[in-house]
Amino acid sequence: MSLPTGTNLGPYEILSRLGSGGMGEVYRARDARLGREVAIKVLPGTGARDGEALRRFEQEARSASALNHPNIITIYEIGNHCVGQETIWYIAMELVEGESLRGILSRGMIPTKDLLEIAVQGAAALAAAHAKGIVHRDLKPENILVSREGRVKILDFGLATSTILEGPENEATLNCAPNLMTRPGTILGTVGYMSPQQAAGDKVDFRSDQFSFGVIIYEMATGKRAFEESSPVETLASILRDEPESIGHFNPQIPPPLQWTVKRCLAKKPADRYTSTEDLARDLTIMRDHMGGAVVEAPGASSPRQLPAQRNTLVGRETELRAAKNLLLRDGIRLITLTGPGGTGKTRLAVQLAEDAGDQFAGGVWFAGLASAFDSGLVISTIAQALEVRASPNRPLMEDLKERLRRLPPALLLLDNFEQVLAAAPVVTELLGASPALKVLVTSQAPLHIYGEQEFQVPPLAFPDPSSRDSVELLSECPAVALFVQRARKVKPDFALREDNSAAVVEICARLDGLPLAIELAAARVKVLTPAAILGRLESRLRLLTGGALDLPERQQTLRRAMDWSYELLTAEEQKLFRRLAVFVGGFTLEAAEAVASVGDLDLDVFDGVASLVDKSLLQQMGESAGEARFGMLGTMREYGLERLTAIGEDAGTRRAHAAYILIWLRTERPRWPVVPSRRYGWSDSSLSTTTSERLWGGSLVPAMPSGVCDWHELCLNSG
């Protein structure tokens, strides 16, 4: 009989039906005395008139209530209440908001990390029960709940016994369908999950639960049942006779130690299983902690986090943070390098990522800043200092460092600013090889190019189209604009984005390419300038954007110093190529780069040089044009490159080479382009002025251009 909503069982009011469990139905109910919601398990009326069923119902309550463990369901009380002419027996227990393991398994095999976490908690619960002499005898996915927070709960102790050895002469049940309650019959347990001893009707002890638990882990790892035939009788025969297909056959990603543990649990003879379930729990815990599984720390425990304190909240990086965290916690990925141009906020994102994921690293999160380690030989000592490793006499420091890492549970090492010590990349390889439990997070303008590295590019912040007519509310949600507003309020608390200043703020963010460092430096100017005045002074970004906090690294105090940092890491020939490529306004092809930049004394293959500048985040690939890849610079970098070009005295020669290339390009390619390109591309005539062309290309060549070429100047600059 199902109980309708509103039925009262003593102090409990039925709210809704949750489902069927062993020996009865389960309901959500409200405890009127304490104002809390509970789960109520009800023994049907027919069961209440069956002395054996009632005895088992009471046994379930007694067994579970005798166990005070976070992974075993908490029993509040057992009682009965008359509903009409019928006496209803019930158990009031903890309400777990979550899903049964059966529900999770219905979606397929479970990832190794999650599998290990469930297995560790389940084994801990069984070890606690077995230590008190209680054997469950009906372990199956239906009897394991996983809460929304990831807490595992074992329930349904209706077949549990507090006698270590039980024989078939007093109890035996056959339950062929997972959701049917156990009832008197021939064999005690659930077909498919019972041990060979249960299947044969022999005496069982705690090692019978180990077998059932091994079957459950097998199913989590493979998505398949270890023993499943066309009928219950054939399944029982398979349990007694057959060895299941190896886990590795279905899921090669499962670590061999876990496969061996499951095989030991599934041994046909009890003597070949674990002599103590506590040993099983310990083995699973070691695997979880050393194979990249999630780590749940003991109450009150905390893993060390040696991270620099952050004084501002991270703005506009929710998407990148979520994606990077998924990579960092993924099995098989142990080295992630955050790359991007200087000023994109790689360090800030990495620190937030390490902070957010810190709970997953019982061995701690360790930060090693490499900005001052210009000699790659200093990398080992810098990392050792971060990990508090002291050198031993007559022993290489690297060996002490590796020994320290080997002793740690899963740990995360954050290496910041690796771009100037790329020659030390093999050190990272050696550290990863020394400790399988170690993961490394790197920030660098260039990838390390070592085996197993996962590159994660950190782009500038998104900014609105300056021509958009979005509302102030919509604009304020854009990452670049939100950062500007937040930082502006640091120096002017009453600053607000309004209709009269939003267009200027959006244009500032666009002119600064969405670079967080540049936006922060610009926002600091609102103390003395309006956004419109700041925009008017952005003709020279490098001159305006100064005045960063004095306690920041020197390269973050002005935009020019940030550019200097990146530029000085280039070889002399790469610097020369970078300067010359700055003459292109809207991008260029490799052909254009070779024609303009290789003139004269460039001792570098342009293709290799462009590839290196892309690798070091100073150039970006901008898609394709007519089947050719196009490359370009952020506006801030281009301004810096032009400034360097002029300072060294190469500007006139480079502009002449650029103009000569454009003349040849116009004569050979112009017939294939529209007659009126300015209208097709939405350009105004004022943007194509001869004055601009003379300034960019050198006036001496402009008069020599064919008639009508002035209308093509902007097209040439943008098409390269």
Number of C-alpha atoms within 10 A of each C-alpha: 9 10 17 11 14 13 14 17 21 13 13 22 20 22 19 16 17 14 12 16 19 24 24 20 20 23 23 20 27 20 17 12 8 8 9 12 19 22 26 30 26 28 24 21 14 14 19 20 13 11 11 14 20 19 13 19 27 18 18 24 23 18 23 25 18 13 19 14 17 14 22 26 24 22 24 15 13 18 13 15 14 12 12 7 6 13 16 19 23 26 20 23 21 15 18 19 11 15 16 19 20 17 14 15 18 10 9 14 18 19 16 23 20 15 19 27 22 23 22 22 23 21 24 24 25 27 23 18 24 21 15 14 18 23 29 27 27 28 28 23 22 20 19 23 27 20 15 11 8 15 17 27 23 26 23 25 27 25 23 22 19 17 11 14 13 16 12 16 9 6 15 19 19 19 21 17 12 18 15 14 17 26 19 13 11 14 21 23 25 26 26 25 30 27 34 24 19 27 25 16 19 15 14 21 22 24 26 27 25 30 28 25 26 24 28 26 26 25 20 26 27 22 19 17 17 25 22 17 15 7 11 17 12 13 21 23 16 19 26 17 11 13 14 16 11 16 25 14 10 14 14 13 14 19 14 12 13 21 18 13 17 23 21 19 25 27 19 19 15 21 9 13 21 18 12 14 23 18 14 23 20 15 16 22 21 14 19 26 24 20 23 26 25 21 21 18 13 7 6 5 9 14 16 15 19 16 16 12 7 10 6 10 10 15 17 18 19 12 8 16 18 13 12 21 16 12 17 22 18 15 15 13 15 21 24 22 28 24 27 25 27 26 21 21 22 25 20 16 21 22 22 18 18 24 14 13 16 21 19 22 29 22 23 21 26 23 23 23 18 21 15 12 17 15 13 16 13 15 23 18 18 19 21 20 15 17 19 12 19 13 16 10 7 6 9 10 17 18 14 16 22 18 15 17 23 19 11 17 23 26 26 26 22 25 24 21 23 26 22 22 21 18 13 18 16 14 16 18 16 12 21 19 13 17 20 17 24 24 23 22 23 28 31 25 27 25 25 25 13 12 9 12 18 19 17 18 20 21 16 22 23 17 23 22 13 17 9 10 11 14 11 15 11 10 22 21 14 17 22 29 27 18 23 27 23 19 20 23 16 15 15 17 12 8 16 14 18 13 11 11 14 21 21 19 27 26 20 27 28 21 21 23 22 26 24 24 22 29 28 20 23 29 28 23 20 22 14 11 14 16 23 17 13 21 19 12 14 16 12 12 21 19 12 18 24 19 14 20 13 9 8 9 13 13 18 23 19 22 28 20 17 19 21 14 16 20 22 12 16 16 10 14 15 23 19 23 25 27 26 27 28 26 25 24 20 20 23 25 19 16 15 20 23 16 17 26 23 19 14 10 9 14 12 15 13 19 12 11 17 24 14 16 18 20 17 23 21 23 22 20 17 15 11 11 11 6 7 12 14 21 22 23 25 21 17 19 26 22 19 21 24 20 16 20 22 12 10 11 11 15 22 14 16 24 22 18 20 27 24 17 18 25 20 11 15 20 12 10 11 13 9 8 9 11 10 10 14 17 11 9 10 8 14 10 11 9 14 17 14 17 14 15 20 17 10 20 25 19 15 9 15 18 12 10 15 11 8 8 17 18 18 17 25 19 19 22 20 13 18 24
